Amino acid sequence: MAEAEIVARQGNATNCEILIEDAVETCGLIIAPTVFSGNLIFRTLTLLGGGLAHGAPVANISRIFVDSSRASPNYTNALLLAASLLE
């Protein structure tokens, strides 16, 4: 939790801790601390809550890669996110 607060402060962002219900009201982007928690957040927001998925960009590799879910109806949002990362 301390690391999340540091990252939020450095990025001039809000740390909603574990309160996803607060994050969806005020934030346009949610960064999960692990792949496992990210998968749970994705399933909660998109499959149960009707939200839109854009994929998960991988940040620690030299190539642009956006992970997406098999459960998504199409890959348009993931492709648009990858294209925006080129710029």
C-alpha positions, -999 to 999 in steps of 0.1 A, spaced: 0 0 0 29 23 7 43 18 -28 9 26 -43 8 58 -24 43 68 -37 34 60 -73 2 80 -70 20 109 -55 47 109 -82 21 106 -110 -1 133 -95 -28 107 -92 -53 93 -67 -46 62 -47 -81 46 -40 -64 17 -22 -88 -13 -25 -119 8 -31 -127 -1 -67 -162 15 -62 -144 49 -56 -120 45 -84 -147 40 -110 -164 72 -100 -133 94 -102 -106 77 -123 -102 69 -160 -74 44 -154 -69 17 -128 -34 2 -123 -34 -32 -107 -4 -42 -85 -3 -78 -98 -15 -98 -127 -38 -118 -104 -55 -87 -89 -57 -71 -124 -76 -101 -137 -100 -99 -107 -105 -61 -114 -110 -67 -151 -136 -94 -144 -154 -73 -119 -156 -41 -140 -162 -56 -175 -179 -90 -171 -200 -81 -140 -202 -43 -142 -206 -38 -179 -175 -17 -183 -153 -15 -214 -119 -32 -216 -89 -17 -234 -63 -43 -225 -33 -42 -203 -1 -27 -217 31 -45 -207 55 -18 -196 88 -36 -189 96 -48 -224 110 -31 -255 81 -39 -278 46 -26 -276 23 -54 -263 -12 -50 -250 -27 -81 -233 -64 -86 -239 -90 -111 -227 -106 -139 -246 -139 -128 -230 -138 -95 -249 -162 -93 -279 -135 -79 -301 -99 -65 -300 -106 -30 -313 -99 -12 -280 -67 -32 -274 -55 -23 -309 -64 13 -304 -44 13 -271 -14 -3 -288 -16 23 -316 -17 52 -291 14 38 -274 33 42 -307 29 80 -306 
